[in-house]
Amino acid sequence: MGHSNLTNKILNDPLYGFIRLESPLILHLLDHPLLQRLRYIRQLGMTYLVYPGATHSRLAHALGAMHLMQNALDILQHKGYGLSPDDRLGALGAILLHDLGHAPFSHALEGFLIQDMPHEEISMLLMQDLNQSTNGALDTAIDIFTNRHELPFLHELVSSQLDMDRLDYLSRDSFFTGVTEGVIGVDRILQMLDVHQGKLVVERKGVYSIEKYLMARNLMYWQVYLHKTVLSAEYLMGHIIRRARECRLAGLPIQISGDLAMFLDSPPNADDFRNNPELRNAYARLDDAEIMVHLKAWARSSEPLLQHLCWQLMQRRLSRVTFSTDKPDPQRIHMAGQAEARRLGLEDEAIPYLAHTGIVQNAVYNPEHQPIIIRDRQGKTLSLEALNDHAYCVDLLAERTQYTQYLPK
């Protein structure tokens, strides 16, 4: 890369120290409103209600993942897999922009604002919009993001079971929550990466680091991402948006911004979002702060049920959550909701909001979805779960299903 393509900008990160912004395009993307929006979306949604330190942003995570991508590409280049400047920049762009499509409060509101559209697909549409405004500068990044690039390992570095996204968020979420079980040997894992027939592989001697990574992922899921109180808060946030939508559709006067109204008054589906740039612009203006302003207003004065739900979240008066492997008794749940509705003087339509059930499923490693490939010294490759001399893989393959019940305290 010529000097004209480089910048001398550095950012300070609490995990990695200095992060280089190695190209003017990266700097341009970072300054764009679509990426700046991620400053105002917390990486872990409502998790700060349990772990007070968990207030880090999606932007910090995107920059961290880009930093790991730089390191991974440097290591692979050292092993003989040098990339063209365009491919390198494409990989950095793809990982920097991979979370553009997250809703406010991340997973808590995914599916509530736009129906049947995962955030990855929203990210892709916003990347395409961004690509138009930069005259096609993101063509390669989009090819890598959508796995259409001729070097499949670049997509695997962005999105697979061992990608820079996961390596950064496990380290970052562990750091900011203080849950040390999530600490992984990122540098060791990166040093062990290699390429075999265009695909990402891990050297055999790195297998213990990979197991530690999978175990850390498992522990972080049950201790942080699927923590009972976090689930309770996230369900409540979804309930609030659903109730606000019912109030709007019933013509009840509740305060609302023009941007949020576009998603509540007639819930857009995936086709609407694809075909309507106005909708995408409105979505790109929504962030945690906007939602919180609405919650605070509704907690003070609005329709009684909506007011109660918002008050619950603002005051952290959350439902009690229990996990079980047996399906909960619907009659018992209904009666608990009914008793709470009576206590609050609310109508029967409040019952499903006050007591309800859910289901939580998690598999830490799914060998059917881009398995982690291990290569030994002789050059033979095996998927991780096929290694028969390791104790942990068996448990990590099992999908755990837990039924959840949310009852008033």
C-alpha positions in Angstrom: 0.0 0.0 0.0 1.4 3.4 -0.9 1.7 6.1 1.7 -1.2 8.1 0.1 -3.5 5.3 1.2 -2.5 5.4 4.9 -3.6 7.6 7.8 -1.7 8.1 11.0 -4.9 8.2 13.1 -5.0 6.1 16.2 -7.7 5.5 18.8 -7.1 4.3 22.4 -9.0 1.2 23.4 -9.2 -0.2 27.0 -8.7 -3.8 25.7 -6.1 -3.5 23.0 -4.4 -0.2 23.6 -4.0 1.7 20.3 -6.1 0.9 17.3 -4.9 2.1 13.9 -7.2 3.5 11.3 -5.1 2.5 8.4 -7.0 4.1 5.4 -8.8 7.3 4.6 -11.9 5.2 3.7 -12.0 3.7 7.2 -11.8 7.3 8.6 -14.6 8.4 6.3 -16.8 5.5 7.3 -16.2 6.1 11.0 -17.3 9.7 10.6 -20.5 8.7 8.8 -23.8 9.1 10.8 -24.7 5.4 10.2 -21.6 4.4 12.1 -21.7 7.2 14.7 -25.2 6.0 15.6 -23.6 2.9 17.1 -22.1 5.1 19.8 -25.7 5.5 21.1 -26.5 1.8 21.1 -25.3 -0.3 24.0 -23.5 -3.5 23.0 -25.3 -5.5 25.7 -28.8 -3.9 25.7 -30.4 -4.0 29.1 -27.5 -5.9 30.7 -26.3 -2.9 32.6 -29.3 -3.4 35.0 -27.4 -6.5 36.3 -23.8 -5.6 35.5 -23.4 -1.8 36.1 -20.2 -1.6 34.0 -21.9 -3.1 30.8 -22.5 0.3 29.1 -20.0 -0.1 26.3 -21.2 0.8 22.8 -21.6 -1.1 19.5 -19.1 1.4 18.0 -16.4 0.3 20.5 -17.1 -3.3 19.6 -17.0 -2.6 15.8 -13.6 -0.9 16.2 -12.3 -3.7 18.4 -13.3 -6.3 15.8 -11.6 -4.3 13.1 -8.4 -4.2 15.1 -8.5 -8.0 15.5 -9.1 -8.3 11.7 -6.0 -6.2 11.1 -4.0 -8.5 13.4 -5.4 -11.7 11.8 -4.6 -10.4 8.3 -1.1 -9.5 9.3 -0.5 -13.0 10.8 -1.9 -14.7 7.6 0.2 -12.4 5.4 3.3 -13.5 7.4 2.3 -17.1 6.7 2.1 -16.4 2.9 -1.5 -15.2 2.4 -0.9 -11.7 1.4 -3.9 -9.8 0.2 -4.3 -7.0 -2.4 -4.9 -3.6 -0.8 -8.5 -3.7 -2.1 -9.2 -7.1 -0.5 -7.6 -6.0 2.8 -9.6 -2.8 2.9 -12.8 -4.8 2.0 -12.3 -7.2 4.9 -11.7 -4.2 7.3 -14.8 -2.5 6.0 -17.0 -5.6 6.3 -16.1 -6.1 9.9 -16.3 -2.4 10.8 -19.9 -2.3 9.4 -21.1 -5.7 10.4 -23.4 -4.4 13.1 -24.9 -1.3 11.3 -28.4 -2.9 11.4 -28.8 -3.4 15.1 -32.0 -2.0 16.6 -31.9 0.2 19.7 -31.1 -1.9 22.8 -29.7 -4.5 20.3 -31.4 -7.9 20.7 -34.2 -6.6 23.1 -36.0 -4.9 20.2 -34.9 -7.1 17.3 -38.1 -8.2 15.4 -40.2 -5.6 17.2 -39.6 -2.7 14.8 -39.3 -4.6 11.5 -40.9 -8.0 11.2 -39.1 -11.0 9.9 -35.8 -9.3 9.2 -32.6 -10.3 11.2 -30.2 -7.5 11.9 -27.6 -9.0 9.6 -29.9 -8.3 6.6 -30.6 -4.8 7.8 -26.9 -4.3 8.1 -26.5 -5.3 4.5 -29.1 -2.9 3.2 -27.6 0.0 5.1 -24.1 -1.0 3.8 -25.6 -0.9 0.3 -27.0 2.6 0.9 -23.6 3.6 2.3 -21.9 2.1 -0.8 -24.0 4.3 -3.1 -23.0 7.4 -1.2 -19.3 6.4 -1.5 -19.4 5.6 -5.3 -19.0 1.9 -4.9 -16.0 2.0 -2.4 -17.6 -0.8 -0.4 -18.2 -3.3 -3.3 -15.5 -5.6 -2.0 -16.6 -5.3 1.6 -20.2 -6.2 0.6 -18.9 -9.2 -1.4 -17.0 -10.4 1.7 -19.9 -9.7 4.0 -22.4 -11.7 1.8 -19.8 -14.5 1.2 -19.6 -13.8 -2.6 -15.8 -13.1 -2.5 -13.4 -15.5 -4.2 -11.5 -16.0 -0.9 -14.0 -17.6 1.5 -11.7 -17.3 4.5 -12.3 -13.5 4.5 -16.0 -14.1 5.1 -15.2 -16.6 7.8 -13.1 -13.9 9.6 -16.2 -11.7 9.6 -18.9 -14.3 10.2 -18.3 -17.9 11.4 -18.0 -19.8 14.6 -14.5 -18.4 15.1 -14.8 -14.8 13.7 -13.4 -11.5 14.8 -16.8 -10.4 15.9 -17.1 -13.2 18.5 -13.5 -12.9 19.6 -14.0 -9.2 20.3 -17.4 -9.3 22.0 -16.4 -12.1 24.3 -13.3 -10.3 25.5 -15.1 -6.9 25.6 -18.2 -8.1 27.3 -16.2 -10.0 29.8 -14.0 -6.9 30.6 -17.0 -4.6 31.0 -19.2 -6.9 33.0 -16.3 -8.1 35.2 -17.2 -11.7 34.4 -13.7 -13.2 34.2 -15.0 -16.6 33.0 -15.3 -15.0 29.5 -11.6 -14.2 29.2 -10.1 -15.9 26.2 -6.6 -16.1 24.7 -7.3 -13.9 21.6 -3.7 -13.4 20.7 -3.0 -17.1 20.9 -6.0 -17.9 18.7 -5.0 -15.4 16.1 -1.5 -16.8 15.9 -2.9 -20.3 15.3 -5.0 -19.2 12.3 -4.1 -20.5 8.9 -5.7 -21.0 5.5 -6.2 -24.3 3.8 -7.7 -24.5 0.2 -9.2 -21.0 0.7 -10.8 -21.8 4.0 -9.9 -20.8 7.5 -8.2 -23.5 9.7 -6.6 -23.6 13.1 -3.3 -25.3 13.7 -3.6 -28.5 15.8 -1.5 -27.0 18.7 -4.1 -24.3 19.1 -7.0 -26.6 19.9 -6.8 -26.0 23.7 -7.3 -22.3 23.1 -10.3 -23.0 20.9 -11.8 -25.2 23.6 -11.2 -22.5 26.2 -12.9 -20.0 23.8 -16.0 -22.3 23.5 -16.2 -22.9 27.2 -15.9 -19.1 27.8 -18.7 -18.6 25.3 -20.9 -21.1 27.1 -20.3 -19.5 30.5 -20.9 -16.0 29.1 -24.2 -17.1 27.7 -25.6 -18.4 30.9 -24.0 -15.9 33.2 -24.5 -12.7 31.1 -26.4 -13.0 27.8 -29.2 -15.2 29.2 -29.0 -14.0 32.7 -32.5 -14.2 34.2 -32.8 -10.5 35.1 -31.4 -9.5 31.7 -34.1 -11.6 30.0 -36.7 -10.1 32.3 -35.7 -6.6 31.3 -35.5 -7.4 27.6 -38.9 -9.0 27.5 -40.3 -6.0 29.3 -38.8 -3.7 26.7 -40.4 -5.7 24.0 -43.8 -5.6 25.8 -43.5 -1.8 26.1 -43.1 -1.4 22.3 -45.9 -3.9 21.7 -48.3 -2.0 24.1 -47.3 1.4 22.6 -48.2 0.0 19.2 -51.6 -1.2 20.5 -52.2 2.3 22.0 -51.4 4.0 18.7 -53.6 1.6 16.7 -56.5 2.2 19.1 -56.0 6.0 18.6 -55.0 6.7 22.2 -53.0 9.9 22.6 -49.4 8.9 23.6 -46.4 11.1 22.9 -44.2 9.8 20.0 -41.6 11.0 17.6 -42.1 10.9 13.9 -39.3 8.3 13.4 -40.7 5.9 16.0 -44.2 6.4 14.7 -43.1 5.0 11.3 -42.4 1.7 13.0 -45.4 1.6 15.4 -48.3 2.8 13.4 -48.1 0.3 10.6 -45.4 -2.2 11.4 -43.2 -2.5 8.3 -42.1 -5.9 7.0 -38.9 -6.9 5.2 -40.2 -5.8 1.8 -41.3 -2.4 3.0 -37.8 -1.9 4.5 -36.1 -3.0 1.3 -38.1 -0.8 -1.0 -38.5 2.4 1.2 -35.3 4.5 1.7 -37.3 6.9 4.0 -37.9 4.0 6.3 -34.3 3.1 6.4 -33.3 6.7 7.1 -35.8 6.8 10.0 -34.4 3.5 11.4 -30.9 4.9 11.2 -31.9 7.7 13.4 -33.3 5.5 16.2 -31.0 4.7 19.1 -31.1 3.8 22.8 -31.5 7.5 23.8 -34.6 8.0 21.6 -36.3 4.9 23.1 -35.4 6.0 26.7 -36.9 9.4 26.1 -40.2 7.8 25.1 -40.1 5.4 28.1 -39.6 8.3 30.5 -42.5 10.3 29.0 -44.8 7.2 29.0 -43.9 6.3 32.6 -45.2 9.7 33.7 -48.4 9.9 31.8 -50.0 7.6 29.3 -52.4 4.7 29.0 -52.4 2.9 32.5 -50.9 -0.4 31.3 -48.2 1.3 29.2 -47.5 3.6 32.1 -47.1 0.7 34.5 -44.8 -1.2 32.2 -42.5 1.8 31.7 -42.5 2.5 35.4 -41.4 -1.1 36.0 -38.4 -0.7 33.7 -37.4 2.8 34.8 -37.5 1.7 38.5 -36.1 -1.8 37.8 -39.1 -3.5 39.3 -38.7 -6.5 37.0 -40.7 -9.8 36.9 -39.2 -12.8 38.7 -37.9 -15.3 36.2 -37.5 -19.0 36.8 -35.9 -21.5 34.4 -37.1 -25.1 34.2 -36.8 -28.1 31.8 -40.5 -28.7 32.1 -43.2 -26.7 30.3 -44.8 -24.3 32.7 -48.5 -24.7 33.6 -50.4 -22.1 31.6 -53.3 -22.0 34.1 -51.0 -21.0 36.9 -49.4 -18.3 34.8 -52.8 -16.9 33.9 -53.9 -16.8 37.5 -50.8 -15.0 38.6 -51.3 -12.4 35.8 -55.0 -12.0 36.7 -54.2 -11.4 40.4 -51.6 -8.8 39.5 -54.0 -7.0 37.1 -56.7 -6.9 39.9 -54.1 -5.5 42.3 -53.1 -2.8 39.9 -56.7 -2.0 38.9 -56.0 -2.9 35.2 -58.3 -4.6 32.7 -57.9 -8.3 31.7 -56.0 -7.3 28.5 -53.1 -6.6 30.9 -52.8 -10.2 32.0 -50.4 -11.5 29.3 -48.1 -8.5 29.9 -47.9 -9.2 33.7 -47.2 -12.9 33.6 -46.0 -15.0 30.7 -43.7 -17.7 29.6 -40.8 -18.0 27.1 -38.2 -20.4 25.9 -34.5 -20.1 25.8 -32.3 -22.2 23.5 -28.5 -22.1 23.2 -25.9 -24.3 21.5 -22.4 -23.0 21.9 -21.0 -24.8 18.9 -22.9 -26.1 15.9 -20.8 -28.3 13.6 -23.3 -28.1 10.8 -22.8 -24.3 10.5 -19.3 -23.7 9.2 -17.5 -26.0 11.6 -14.1 -25.0 13.1 -11.5 -26.9 11.1 -8.3 -28.1 12.8 -5.2 -28.9 10.6 -2.4 -31.1 11.9 1.3 -31.0 11.1 0.9 -33.5 8.3 -1.6 -31.1 6.7 -4.6 -33.3 7.4 -7.8 -31.5 8.3 -10.6 -32.5 10.7 -13.6 -30.6 12.1 -13.2 -29.8 15.8 -15.9 -32.3 17.0 -14.2 -35.1 15.2 -11.2 -34.9 17.4 -11.6 -37.8 19.8 -9.0 -36.9 22.4 -10.9 -33.9 24.0 -13.2 -33.9 26.9 -15.3 -30.8 26.3 -16.6 -30.8 22.8 -19.4 -33.3 23.6 -21.2 -31.0 26.1 -20.7 -27.9 23.9 -22.5 -29.6 21.0 -25.6 -30.2 23.0 -28.4 -27.6 22.6 -29.8 -26.6 25.9 -33.5 -25.7 26.1 -34.9 -24.0 29.1 -38.5 -22.9 29.6 -38.8 -19.5 31.3 -41.7 -18.1 33.4 -42.1 -14.5 34.2 -44.2 -13.8 37.3 -44.9 -10.6 39.3 -42.8 -10.3 42.4 
